[in-house]
Amino acid sequence: MSPEEAGPAARTDLLRRAALALLMAVVFVAVIYPETFITSFPLIGSEWTSPMTLLMAPVILVTAAIVWRERGRIGFAPADALLLLFFAYVLARNVSGLPLFTVKYVVYGVALYYLAAALSARVRDLRRILVFVSLLVAVTAVYGLAEYAAQANFLYRDVISVIVPKNATHRVSSFLAHPVVFAAFIVQALPFTFLLWVRGWNRWAALAGAASSLMAVACLFLTSSKGSWITAFAAGVVVAVYFIRTRGKKSMFIMLAVFLLAALTAGMYLSRSSLDEIFRTSTSVDVRVASWEAAVKGIKENPVFGVGLKQGEEEVVEQLPDWWKKLTGFEPPVDNYYLNVVLEEGIVGGALWLALMVMILYGGYRAVGLNREGRFIFVAAYLSIIVLALNMLTFDALLIAPNRVLFWVAAGILRATYPYDARTG
């Protein structure tokens, strides 16, 4: 390499390192500091903020720089147009006052999508993202198991006391402060950790994937989140069939290990809980059905442009009958992101979102056959999005930071294959 070429190459490499560090920092902070459930700290005077807020400025700058630097390699995919159109609509629809949540919702959606896309053009950076996710899952799982052993989340004791009745078996929530959020995060991350276990490029990578996967499966059961259980089971059947057909005896051993761990965890959990407590309907099915009915009423009253971002919960409470409010004593969320996005952004926003999801999933379907060296990582990203898409039927996942950031990272990883796709047709 000539001296003239060395300078730009070094700057590009430094920029990619900064982008990778920022992407990891955002995911780490979103998982370890659950700003949805805990009070933010003061920045200046009476202004309150959080680590995710502080990271916005460098994330915007580095994303703009790397997209410009890598523009020839990244190109412009059809999904990009829908992504930018959807977020432009969200900004325009919620421009009144422009709440901080709206700004972060848009900034991190766009930034993580393009940061992951730019970084995933190199298999080395893809592997670093994969190992980072696996280690993060391991950290949350270790604390989750310790939390279950102590029957208390010491970091977020006050928050958890609201979620879990005092006389009930403790539901694991780890650093994410809510069992449903933690369960959804595990389901999203399991495709990455599990495929790292099966397809790791060396023994240490496979060991990291195995440890993360086994601990995450145990924690998933201990969250007592039925929606995530069902989603994980459906995804597990698909993955088991795929690997048994392609990997032979090794896959049989891995499937058996996961099954035995799940059975052991189930036995431990059942020994401390009654079936009525585990499958209680008053706090799951009944609440969700009531929320969905209220959301449909709200959509009928505001069909075109909706009630505004993060206003869905208030609209649901307003639409619930008085007897239900007195019976439950708390304000339920919509608990269905598809209904929620139509309720908050109207039919226009809902249509744009669904079109974007279809385009991402279609791109993922094509991605798994491209860039053979990193193919299994693209398979993991595709499965991560599919399981979250199923989970969003019973959970407002993309309104919660940990689930939202991992979704956009997975979408960006799939987006990285577009240049290959465009060349191969």
N, C-alpha and C positions, 0 to 999 in steps of 0.2 A: 504494500500500500504506500503510495507516495505521500510526502508531507502535506500536500494540498488536500488529500483525501482523508488523512488521519484526523485532522481537526474536526470536520463535520461528523465523522464516524464516532469520535469520542464524545461529542456533544449529544449525539443521538443515544448512545449507550447510557450516558448520565441521565438523560431525560427518561429513558425507559426504566431505569432504576428508581427514579423519583416517582414515576407513575405506579410502579409495582408497590413501592412503600406506601404510597397514599391509598391505593386500593385496599391493601391489607389493613392499614390503619382504620379506614372507614368501616370495614367489616368487623374488625376487632372491637372498635368502640360501640358499634351498633349492638353487638352481642353482649359485651361485658357491662355496658352502661345503658340499661333499658329506660331511656328517657320518657317512654310512654307511662311508666308506672312510678317513677321517682322524681323528686323535686330537683329542678336544675339549680345550678349555683349562680350567684350574681357576678356579672361582668363589670359593669360600671354603674355605680349608684343603684337605682331601682330597676335597671334593665337586667332581665334574667335570660340566661342562655344555657347551652349544654355543649359537650365536646363536639357533637355532630354539627352544631352551628359554627364553632370555631374552625372546623376543618373545611368549611365551604369555600372560602377564598382561595386557599392553595389548590383545592381540587379543581375549581373552575380554571385557574391559570394553567395548571399542568395538563388538564384535559384539552384545552384549546391548543396548547403548544404541541402536544403529541399528535393530535388529530391533523394539525397543519403539517407537521413534519412527516407523518405517515400517510398523507392523503392519497398518494399514488398507489400505495399498497392496499389501503383500506377500501378505496372506491366508495360508491354510493349505492346501497342496496335498497330494494323496494320497501323493506321493513323500516328503513330509516325515515322515509317520507311519512309513513303512518305514525311512527314514534314522535317525530317532530310536530306533526299535525295534532296529535292527541295532546301533547304537553302544551302546545301553543293554545289550544282550546281551553285546557285547564287554567292556564294563566289568565286568558281573556275572561273566562266564566267567573273566576274568583278574584278579579282585579280589585274589587272594592276593599280597600284596606290592605290588600295583599298580605294575608297572614303569613307568619314565618313558616308554619307547617307547609303551606302551599309552595313557597320558594324552595324549601328543602326537598319536598316531594318531587318537584320538577328537576332541580339541579342534580340530585343524586341519581335519579332515573336516567337522565341523559349522560351524566359523567361516567357512572359505573359501566353503562352499556358500551360506551366508546373506549374507556380505559381497558376493559377486558378484551374488547375486539382488537385493539392495537397490540396489547401484550400477547394475545393468544396466537399471533402470527408466528411466534417462535415457540417451539416445543419446550425449550428450556424454561421459559417463563410460565408456560402452561403447567409444567411439573411443579414449579415453585408455588403456584396458586393452589394446586391440588394438595400438596403437602401441608400448606398453611391451613387450608380448610380442615384437613384431617386432624392436625394438631389442635385447632380451635375446638373441634368436636370433642376431642379427648379431654381437654381442660374442662369444658362444661360438663362432660359426663362424670369426671372424677368428683367434681364438686356436687353434682347431682346425687351420686351414690352416697357421698358423705352426708348430704342433706337428708336422704332417706333414713340412713342409719341413726341420725340424731332426731329424726321426725321434726325438723325445724330448719327453715332457711334463715340463717343468722344475719345475712346481709339485708334481707328484705322482710324481716319478721312482721312489721306492721302491715305491709301490703298483703302478704300471704294470709294474715289473720282475717282479712276481709274476704278473700277468695275461698278459703277452706273452713268449714265449720269446725269449732273447737274439738268436738268429740269424734270427728271423722279421721280416717287414715290420711296421713299427709300425702299430698300430691307433689311430686318433684317438679321444681321449676328452675333450679340452678341459677346462673347469673341473669337469666332472661326474665325472672320475677313473676312469671305466669306459666302454669303447666301447659296450657293450650299452645302458647307461643313457643315454648321449649319443644313440645312434641312436633309442631309443624317444622321447626328448624331442623330437628333430627331427621325427619322424613325427607326434607330437602337435601340434607348433607349426606345421608346414607349412600346414595348412588355414587358419590365421589369416594367416600371411604371404602365402600365395599369393592368397587372396581379397582381401587388402588391395591387392595388386598389380593385380588385375583390376578390382576395384570401389572403389578408393580414392576418397575424396570430393574430393581435389584432386591436383595433380601431385606434390607432395612426399610425400603419403601413398602414392601408387602407387610412387614411386621407392624409398621405404623398404621397401615390401613386395617389390619386385623384387630389390633388393640382398640382403635377408635370405633370400629364397627361393632364389636362385641359389647363394649361399654355403652354405646349409644342404643343398641337394641334393648339392653337391660333398663336404661333410663326411659326409653319410650314407653315400656309397659308401666313403669312407675309413675308416669304423668297421669295415667287414667284418662287420657284423651281419646275417646272412642272414634272420633272422626279420623284421627291420625292412625289409630290401630287399623281401621278398615283400609285406609289408603296404603299403608305399609304392607299389609297382607296381600293386597291386589298386586302391588309392584313386586313384592317378593316372589309371588308365583311366576310372574313373567320373567324375572331375572333368573330364577331357578331353572325354568325350562330352557332358557337361552344358554346358560352356562353348562348345564348337564349335557346338552346337545353338542356343545363346542369344546368343552374342557375335560370331559370324562371323569376319571376317578378323583382328581383334585377338587372338582366342583362338588362331587358327592360328599366329600369330607367336609368342605366348607359349609354346605347346606346343613349337614348333620350337626356341625358345631353350633351354628346359629339356632337351629331348632332346639337343641338341648339347652342352650343358654336361655332361650325364650321360655321353655318349659320350666326350668329351674326358677327363673324370675317370677313366672306366673304362680308357681307353688308357694314361693315366699310371700308374694303379694296377697294371694287368696287366704293364706293362713292368718293374715292380720285384718282382712276385710270381709264383710258379708257380701253376698251376691247382690243384695238390694242396694248396698252402698255403691258398689262398682257400676252397676247398670241403672242407677237411679235416673228416672225420666223427668222428674220435676225440675232438674237443673240442666238438662241437655235437650231432649227432644221437645218437651212442652215449651220451653223457653224459646227455642229456635222457631218452632211453628208459629208462636205468637209474634215473634219479631218479623218473620217473613210476611205474615198477613198484614202487619202494621206497615211494613215497607211497601207492599203493593198498594196500600191505600195512599201512602205518601207519593208514590209514583203517579197515581191517577190524578192527584191534585197538582203536581208539578211535572208534567210529562216531558216537555221539550228540553228544558235546560236544568232541571233538577233543583235541589235546595242548596247546593254548594258543598265544596270539599270539607270533610270532617263535620258536617251538619246532619249526617244520616242518623246518628244515635239520638240526637234531640228530636228529630222528626218521628222516629220510631216511638219514643216515649210519649210524644204528643198524640200519636195515633192509637196507642194501647188503651184498652178500656180501663176505667177506674178500678174495677174489682181486681184486675191483674196487677196494677201498681200496688195496691194494698196487700195483695197476697205475697208478692215477691220481695218487695222492699228494696229493690235495686233497679238500675236502668240498664236493660240489656242492649248490646250492640245488634247490628243487623245479622251478623253471623252468616253471611253469604256475600262474598265480594262481588259477584255478578249482579245480584240485586242492589248491592250497595252502590256500585258505580253508576247504575241507571238512576237510583234514587238521588245521588248527589250531583251527578253531571248530566242527567237527563238522557233521553233517547239518543241525542246527538253524540254525547260523550260515550255512552254505552256502546253505540255502534262502532265508534272509532276504536274503543278499547278491544272489542271482540275481533275486529278486523286485524288489529295489531297482534293479538294472541294467535290468531289463525296463521298469520304470516310468520311469526316466530316459530310456531310448531312445524309449519311446512318447511321453513329453512332448516330446522333441526333434523327433520326427516332426511333431507338431502345431505346434511352435514356429516351424518354418521358413515357415509360412504366415501368421504373425501379426506385428504390429508392423512394418509394411512398411518404415518408414524405416531400421530397423537389421537388415533381414532377412538380408543377406549375412553379418552377424556371427553370427547364430544358426545359419546354415548351417555356418559355420566351426566353431563350438562342437560342433555335432552330428557333423560329420565327425571332429573331434578325438577325441571319445569312441568313435566307431565304430572308428577305426584302432587306438586303444589296446585296445579290447575284443578285436580280432583279435590284437594283439601279446601280450596276456596269455596266449595259448595257449602261448607259448614263453618267458615272462618273468614274474617275480614283481613286476610293475610297481608295484603299490600298497603294497609294503613299502619302496619307495625314495622318498625325499622329493621330488626334482624331478618325477618322474612323477606322484606322488600329488597334489601341490598343484595342478599344472596340470589334472589330471583334475577336481578338485573345483571349480576356478574355471570350467571349461567347463560342468560340471553346474549350477552356480549361475546362469550366464548363461542357460541354457535354462529354469531354474526361474523366471526373471524374467517369462516370458511367461504364467505361470499365471493371473494376474488377468485378462488379455485372453481367455485360453482359457475361463475360467469364465463370463465375460460373453457370449462368442459361442457357447458350447456346442460 
